[in-house]
């Protein structure tokens, strides 16, 4: 069978249950990566999870191995950790406006490409799942830095030689656990998203009518978002 690259948007990666798999997660201290880690640790199809990040997660599990790595511009030191892996879930990233443009590109595109290079050299048959974003532009023509740099990473991953590449492009990810957005632009975006969704779904009584649900307004989840929960 000829292996081909596959692009999957807003879907979960199917994991066979016959043979347990060895999984790498990058960015498990973040919201999305944290949920990926919890799911992997609870999934019987996963034999082991190697978490790679800059800081300790503060949890203990018989499946979990933590590898601290500070400089993602050079992932050569991860050779041993990335050997013999079956799949990687890459969730490392930062917010637009939280760092300089040069650093934003380095974190979003360069770090991803460098990590993929080392993984490909040491686990050539691994699948690669990448947390991208809505609007990612592999052509590089977008006026938005986020779209250009996510697109740059996507394009490089698809050309890297992995047998399977999964690109996840969520828009706004609804945080089930209340949190304060780190930048003004994200707080503004969240508010605008709610207003847009209210206009789109105001006829959906199950979601909006107070008589249909006892769920507080502050915790309701719009079907337009990806909601992370148990």
TILO-868262 format. One record per residue (C-alpha): residue in three letters; chain; x, y, z. Coordinates in Angstrom, 2 decimals. Layout:
# residues N
{residu=Ala | chaine=A | x=X | y=Y | z=Z}
...
***
This chain:
# residues 230
{residu=Unk | chaine=A | x=0.00 | y=0.00 | z=0.00}
{residu=Unk | chaine=A | x=1.34 | y=3.40 | z=-0.92}
{residu=Unk | chaine=A | x=1.42 | y=5.85 | z=2.01}
{residu=Unk | chaine=A | x=0.01 | y=9.30 | z=1.32}
{residu=Unk | chaine=A | x=-0.19 | y=12.55 | z=3.21}
{residu=Unk | chaine=A | x=-3.63 | y=13.26 | z=4.62}
{residu=Unk | chaine=A | x=-5.09 | y=16.55 | z=5.81}
{residu=Unk | chaine=A | x=-7.83 | y=16.37 | z=8.43}
{residu=Unk | chaine=A | x=-9.61 | y=19.50 | z=9.67}
{residu=Unk | chaine=A | x=-11.23 | y=19.63 | z=13.12}
{residu=Unk | chaine=A | x=-11.31 | y=15.87 | z=13.53}
{residu=Unk | chaine=A | x=-9.76 | y=13.39 | z=15.91}
{residu=Unk | chaine=A | x=-6.91 | y=11.10 | z=14.95}
{residu=Unk | chaine=A | x=-7.99 | y=7.47 | z=14.76}
{residu=Unk | chaine=A | x=-5.72 | y=5.20 | z=16.77}
{residu=Unk | chaine=A | x=-5.80 | y=1.42 | z=16.26}
{residu=Unk | chaine=A | x=-6.38 | y=-0.66 | z=19.39}
{residu=Unk | chaine=A | x=-4.60 | y=-3.83 | z=18.24}
{residu=Unk | chaine=A | x=-1.05 | y=-2.63 | z=18.87}
{residu=Unk | chaine=A | x=-0.38 | y=-0.07 | z=21.55}
{residu=Unk | chaine=A | x=1.27 | y=3.06 | z=20.23}
{residu=Unk | chaine=A | x=4.07 | y=5.28 | z=21.49}
{residu=Unk | chaine=A | x=3.05 | y=8.92 | z=21.39}
{residu=Unk | chaine=A | x=4.91 | y=12.24 | z=21.66}
{residu=Unk | chaine=A | x=3.11 | y=15.40 | z=22.76}
{residu=Unk | chaine=A | x=4.72 | y=18.81 | z=22.46}
{residu=Unk | chaine=A | x=3.11 | y=21.65 | z=24.41}
{residu=Unk | chaine=A | x=1.23 | y=19.58 | z=26.97}
{residu=Unk | chaine=A | x=1.35 | y=22.45 | z=29.47}
{residu=Unk | chaine=A | x=-1.05 | y=24.42 | z=27.25}
{residu=Unk | chaine=A | x=-4.82 | y=24.09 | z=27.05}
{residu=Unk | chaine=A | x=-5.08 | y=21.93 | z=23.92}
{residu=Unk | chaine=A | x=-1.94 | y=19.93 | z=24.61}
{residu=Unk | chaine=A | x=-3.09 | y=19.32 | z=28.15}
{residu=Unk | chaine=A | x=-6.32 | y=17.73 | z=26.99}
{residu=Unk | chaine=A | x=-4.43 | y=15.68 | z=24.40}
{residu=Unk | chaine=A | x=-2.21 | y=14.41 | z=27.21}
{residu=Unk | chaine=A | x=-5.14 | y=13.48 | z=29.44}
{residu=Unk | chaine=A | x=-6.83 | y=11.63 | z=26.59}
{residu=Unk | chaine=A | x=-3.66 | y=9.75 | z=25.70}
{residu=Unk | chaine=A | x=-2.95 | y=8.69 | z=29.28}
{residu=Unk | chaine=A | x=-6.51 | y=7.36 | z=29.65}
{residu=Unk | chaine=A | x=-6.53 | y=5.59 | z=26.27}
{residu=Unk | chaine=A | x=-5.70 | y=1.89 | z=26.34}
{residu=Unk | chaine=A | x=-4.43 | y=2.07 | z=22.74}
{residu=Unk | chaine=A | x=-1.54 | y=4.26 | z=23.92}
{residu=Unk | chaine=A | x=1.42 | y=2.40 | z=25.41}
{residu=Unk | chaine=A | x=3.53 | y=5.40 | z=26.39}
{residu=Unk | chaine=A | x=3.48 | y=9.19 | z=26.20}
{residu=Unk | chaine=A | x=6.60 | y=11.31 | z=25.94}
{residu=Unk | chaine=A | x=5.84 | y=14.92 | z=26.83}
{residu=Unk | chaine=A | x=8.38 | y=17.44 | z=25.54}
{residu=Unk | chaine=A | x=8.30 | y=20.99 | z=26.84}
{residu=Unk | chaine=A | x=10.09 | y=23.76 | z=28.66}
{residu=Unk | chaine=A | x=8.64 | y=23.15 | z=32.10}
{residu=Unk | chaine=A | x=7.49 | y=20.30 | z=34.31}
{residu=Unk | chaine=A | x=3.85 | y=19.33 | z=34.11}
{residu=Unk | chaine=A | x=3.52 | y=18.52 | z=37.78}
{residu=Unk | chaine=A | x=1.75 | y=15.19 | z=37.24}
{residu=Unk | chaine=A | x=2.79 | y=11.57 | z=37.55}
{residu=Unk | chaine=A | x=1.56 | y=8.60 | z=35.51}
{residu=Unk | chaine=A | x=3.08 | y=5.19 | z=34.71}
{residu=Unk | chaine=A | x=2.73 | y=5.87 | z=30.96}
{residu=Unk | chaine=A | x=4.25 | y=9.34 | z=31.10}
{residu=Unk | chaine=A | x=7.85 | y=10.30 | z=30.44}
{residu=Unk | chaine=A | x=8.77 | y=13.98 | z=30.60}
{residu=Unk | chaine=A | x=11.62 | y=15.48 | z=28.60}
{residu=Unk | chaine=A | x=12.56 | y=19.10 | z=29.32}
{residu=Unk | chaine=A | x=13.85 | y=21.00 | z=26.31}
{residu=Unk | chaine=A | x=14.43 | y=24.75 | z=26.23}
{residu=Unk | chaine=A | x=15.75 | y=25.53 | z=22.75}
{residu=Unk | chaine=A | x=13.30 | y=24.40 | z=20.06}
{residu=Unk | chaine=A | x=15.38 | y=26.20 | z=17.45}
{residu=Unk | chaine=A | x=17.67 | y=23.17 | z=17.73}
{residu=Unk | chaine=A | x=16.03 | y=19.84 | z=18.54}
{residu=Unk | chaine=A | x=19.09 | y=17.69 | z=17.90}
{residu=Unk | chaine=A | x=19.27 | y=16.81 | z=21.60}
{residu=Unk | chaine=A | x=15.87 | y=15.10 | z=21.29}
{residu=Unk | chaine=A | x=17.21 | y=12.31 | z=19.08}
{residu=Unk | chaine=A | x=16.86 | y=9.60 | z=21.71}
{residu=Unk | chaine=A | x=13.46 | y=10.80 | z=22.92}
{residu=Unk | chaine=A | x=12.10 | y=10.84 | z=19.37}
{residu=Unk | chaine=A | x=13.38 | y=7.41 | z=18.36}
{residu=Unk | chaine=A | x=10.85 | y=4.63 | z=17.86}
{residu=Unk | chaine=A | x=7.75 | y=6.80 | z=18.17}
{residu=Unk | chaine=A | x=4.48 | y=6.05 | z=16.38}
{residu=Unk | chaine=A | x=2.92 | y=9.51 | z=16.38}
{residu=Unk | chaine=A | x=3.42 | y=13.09 | z=17.50}
{residu=Unk | chaine=A | x=0.86 | y=15.68 | z=18.55}
{residu=Unk | chaine=A | x=2.38 | y=19.14 | z=18.21}
{residu=Unk | chaine=A | x=0.58 | y=21.88 | z=20.17}
{residu=Unk | chaine=A | x=3.42 | y=24.29 | z=20.92}
{residu=Unk | chaine=A | x=2.52 | y=27.90 | z=20.14}
{residu=Unk | chaine=A | x=1.96 | y=31.42 | z=21.37}
{residu=Unk | chaine=A | x=-0.53 | y=34.24 | z=21.00}
{residu=Unk | chaine=A | x=-0.46 | y=36.88 | z=18.29}
{residu=Unk | chaine=A | x=0.82 | y=40.10 | z=19.82}
{residu=Unk | chaine=A | x=2.41 | y=38.45 | z=22.84}
{residu=Unk | chaine=A | x=5.91 | y=38.42 | z=21.27}
{residu=Unk | chaine=A | x=7.74 | y=40.22 | z=18.46}
{residu=Unk | chaine=A | x=6.98 | y=39.25 | z=14.87}
{residu=Unk | chaine=A | x=10.37 | y=37.56 | z=14.48}
{residu=Unk | chaine=A | x=9.84 | y=35.48 | z=17.61}
{residu=Unk | chaine=A | x=6.27 | y=34.71 | z=16.61}
{residu=Unk | chaine=A | x=7.44 | y=33.28 | z=13.31}
{residu=Unk | chaine=A | x=10.21 | y=31.31 | z=15.02}
{residu=Unk | chaine=A | x=7.78 | y=29.72 | z=17.50}
{residu=Unk | chaine=A | x=4.98 | y=29.11 | z=15.01}
{residu=Unk | chaine=A | x=6.91 | y=27.94 | z=11.95}
{residu=Unk | chaine=A | x=10.62 | y=27.41 | z=12.60}
{residu=Unk | chaine=A | x=10.25 | y=25.43 | z=15.83}
{residu=Unk | chaine=A | x=7.64 | y=23.18 | z=14.22}
{residu=Unk | chaine=A | x=9.81 | y=22.50 | z=11.18}
{residu=Unk | chaine=A | x=12.92 | y=21.80 | z=13.26}
{residu=Unk | chaine=A | x=11.06 | y=19.39 | z=15.57}
{residu=Unk | chaine=A | x=9.57 | y=17.60 | z=12.55}
{residu=Unk | chaine=A | x=13.03 | y=17.24 | z=11.02}
{residu=Unk | chaine=A | x=14.42 | y=15.41 | z=14.03}
{residu=Unk | chaine=A | x=11.30 | y=13.27 | z=14.45}
{residu=Unk | chaine=A | x=11.34 | y=12.29 | z=10.78}
{residu=Unk | chaine=A | x=15.01 | y=11.27 | z=10.99}
{residu=Unk | chaine=A | x=14.44 | y=9.06 | z=14.01}
{residu=Unk | chaine=A | x=10.86 | y=7.82 | z=13.53}
{residu=Unk | chaine=A | x=10.28 | y=7.89 | z=9.76}
{residu=Unk | chaine=A | x=6.98 | y=5.99 | z=9.97}
{residu=Unk | chaine=A | x=5.41 | y=8.24 | z=12.60}
{residu=Unk | chaine=A | x=2.20 | y=10.18 | z=12.03}
{residu=Unk | chaine=A | x=2.31 | y=13.93 | z=12.70}
{residu=Unk | chaine=A | x=-0.68 | y=15.87 | z=14.07}
{residu=Unk | chaine=A | x=-0.28 | y=19.66 | z=14.02}
{residu=Unk | chaine=A | x=-2.42 | y=22.23 | z=15.84}
{residu=Unk | chaine=A | x=-2.74 | y=24.87 | z=13.14}
{residu=Unk | chaine=A | x=-5.54 | y=27.43 | z=12.95}
{residu=Unk | chaine=A | x=-8.46 | y=28.66 | z=10.91}
{residu=Unk | chaine=A | x=-7.27 | y=30.69 | z=7.95}
{residu=Unk | chaine=A | x=-3.78 | y=29.19 | z=7.75}
{residu=Unk | chaine=A | x=-2.37 | y=30.16 | z=4.37}
{residu=Unk | chaine=A | x=0.31 | y=27.90 | z=2.84}
{residu=Unk | chaine=A | x=0.65 | y=30.34 | z=-0.08}
{residu=Unk | chaine=A | x=2.09 | y=33.01 | z=2.23}
{residu=Unk | chaine=A | x=-0.11 | y=35.73 | z=0.70}
{residu=Unk | chaine=A | x=-2.24 | y=36.45 | z=3.74}
{residu=Unk | chaine=A | x=-1.90 | y=39.83 | z=5.42}
{residu=Unk | chaine=A | x=-2.18 | y=38.12 | z=8.80}
{residu=Unk | chaine=A | x=1.09 | y=36.94 | z=10.31}
{residu=Unk | chaine=A | x=-0.66 | y=34.08 | z=12.12}
{residu=Unk | chaine=A | x=-2.09 | y=32.76 | z=8.84}
{residu=Unk | chaine=A | x=1.22 | y=33.07 | z=6.98}
{residu=Unk | chaine=A | x=3.31 | y=31.37 | z=9.65}
{residu=Unk | chaine=A | x=0.86 | y=28.55 | z=10.35}
{residu=Unk | chaine=A | x=0.61 | y=28.05 | z=6.60}
{residu=Unk | chaine=A | x=4.38 | y=27.97 | z=6.31}
{residu=Unk | chaine=A | x=4.52 | y=25.24 | z=8.93}
{residu=Unk | chaine=A | x=1.74 | y=23.26 | z=7.24}
{residu=Unk | chaine=A | x=3.45 | y=23.40 | z=3.87}
{residu=Unk | chaine=A | x=6.75 | y=22.20 | z=5.33}
{residu=Unk | chaine=A | x=5.08 | y=19.34 | z=7.20}
{residu=Unk | chaine=A | x=3.28 | y=18.11 | z=4.11}
{residu=Unk | chaine=A | x=6.59 | y=18.08 | z=2.24}
{residu=Unk | chaine=A | x=8.59 | y=16.48 | z=5.05}
{residu=Unk | chaine=A | x=7.96 | y=12.86 | z=4.10}
{residu=Unk | chaine=A | x=5.77 | y=11.68 | z=6.98}
{residu=Unk | chaine=A | x=3.38 | y=8.94 | z=5.83}
{residu=Unk | chaine=A | x=0.47 | y=10.71 | z=7.56}
{residu=Unk | chaine=A | x=0.11 | y=14.40 | z=8.42}
{residu=Unk | chaine=A | x=-2.99 | y=15.70 | z=10.22}
{residu=Unk | chaine=A | x=-3.66 | y=19.45 | z=10.22}
{residu=Unk | chaine=A | x=-6.20 | y=20.76 | z=12.72}
{residu=Unk | chaine=A | x=-7.58 | y=24.22 | z=11.93}
{residu=Unk | chaine=A | x=-9.89 | y=25.34 | z=14.73}
{residu=Unk | chaine=A | x=-11.14 | y=28.92 | z=14.93}
{residu=Unk | chaine=A | x=-11.76 | y=30.11 | z=18.49}
{residu=Unk | chaine=A | x=-11.38 | y=27.28 | z=21.00}
{residu=Unk | chaine=A | x=-13.89 | y=27.66 | z=23.81}
{residu=Unk | chaine=A | x=-12.17 | y=27.19 | z=27.20}
{residu=Unk | chaine=A | x=-14.44 | y=25.08 | z=29.40}
{residu=Unk | chaine=A | x=-12.38 | y=26.08 | z=32.41}
{residu=Unk | chaine=A | x=-12.77 | y=29.88 | z=32.78}
{residu=Unk | chaine=A | x=-9.62 | y=31.78 | z=31.93}
{residu=Unk | chaine=A | x=-8.48 | y=35.31 | z=31.20}
{residu=Unk | chaine=A | x=-7.29 | y=35.75 | z=27.63}
{residu=Unk | chaine=A | x=-3.67 | y=36.85 | z=27.57}
{residu=Unk | chaine=A | x=-4.01 | y=39.79 | z=25.17}
{residu=Unk | chaine=A | x=-6.56 | y=42.51 | z=24.49}
{residu=Unk | chaine=A | x=-7.01 | y=41.32 | z=20.90}
{residu=Unk | chaine=A | x=-8.02 | y=37.84 | z=22.07}
{residu=Unk | chaine=A | x=-10.45 | y=39.25 | z=24.63}
{residu=Unk | chaine=A | x=-11.98 | y=41.38 | z=21.89}
{residu=Unk | chaine=A | x=-12.12 | y=38.43 | z=19.49}
{residu=Unk | chaine=A | x=-13.88 | y=36.24 | z=22.06}
{residu=Unk | chaine=A | x=-16.53 | y=38.89 | z=22.61}
{residu=Unk | chaine=A | x=-17.07 | y=39.39 | z=18.89}
{residu=Unk | chaine=A | x=-17.32 | y=35.64 | z=18.39}
{residu=Unk | chaine=A | x=-20.10 | y=35.39 | z=20.94}
{residu=Unk | chaine=A | x=-22.01 | y=38.25 | z=19.27}
{residu=Unk | chaine=A | x=-21.63 | y=36.62 | z=15.85}
{residu=Unk | chaine=A | x=-22.73 | y=33.23 | z=17.15}
{residu=Unk | chaine=A | x=-25.74 | y=34.72 | z=18.94}
{residu=Unk | chaine=A | x=-26.88 | y=36.25 | z=15.66}
{residu=Unk | chaine=A | x=-26.35 | y=32.96 | z=13.79}
{residu=Unk | chaine=A | x=-28.06 | y=30.74 | z=16.37}
{residu=Unk | chaine=A | x=-30.69 | y=32.98 | z=17.97}
{residu=Unk | chaine=A | x=-33.42 | y=30.71 | z=16.59}
{residu=Unk | chaine=A | x=-31.86 | y=27.67 | z=18.25}
{residu=Unk | chaine=A | x=-34.07 | y=27.56 | z=21.36}
{residu=Unk | chaine=A | x=-32.31 | y=24.59 | z=22.89}
{residu=Unk | chaine=A | x=-29.13 | y=26.63 | z=23.14}
{residu=Unk | chaine=A | x=-30.50 | y=30.08 | z=23.96}
{residu=Unk | chaine=A | x=-33.80 | y=29.60 | z=25.77}
{residu=Unk | chaine=A | x=-33.52 | y=29.84 | z=29.54}
{residu=Unk | chaine=A | x=-36.47 | y=27.48 | z=29.84}
{residu=Unk | chaine=A | x=-34.69 | y=24.72 | z=27.95}
{residu=Unk | chaine=A | x=-31.59 | y=24.47 | z=30.10}
{residu=Unk | chaine=A | x=-30.39 | y=25.31 | z=33.58}
{residu=Unk | chaine=A | x=-26.84 | y=25.83 | z=32.33}
{residu=Unk | chaine=A | x=-25.53 | y=29.34 | z=33.18}
{residu=Unk | chaine=A | x=-25.17 | y=31.72 | z=30.26}
{residu=Unk | chaine=A | x=-21.49 | y=32.17 | z=31.05}
{residu=Unk | chaine=A | x=-20.78 | y=28.48 | z=30.53}
{residu=Unk | chaine=A | x=-22.83 | y=27.75 | z=27.42}
{residu=Unk | chaine=A | x=-20.94 | y=26.38 | z=24.48}
{residu=Unk | chaine=A | x=-21.68 | y=27.54 | z=20.95}
{residu=Unk | chaine=A | x=-21.74 | y=24.84 | z=18.25}
{residu=Unk | chaine=A | x=-19.40 | y=27.05 | z=16.18}
{residu=Unk | chaine=A | x=-16.56 | y=26.52 | z=18.62}
{residu=Unk | chaine=A | x=-14.42 | y=23.58 | z=19.63}
{residu=Unk | chaine=A | x=-15.20 | y=23.04 | z=23.29}
{residu=Unk | chaine=A | x=-12.62 | y=21.25 | z=25.39}
{residu=Unk | chaine=A | x=-14.16 | y=19.27 | z=28.21}
{residu=Unk | chaine=A | x=-14.14 | y=15.87 | z=29.85}
***
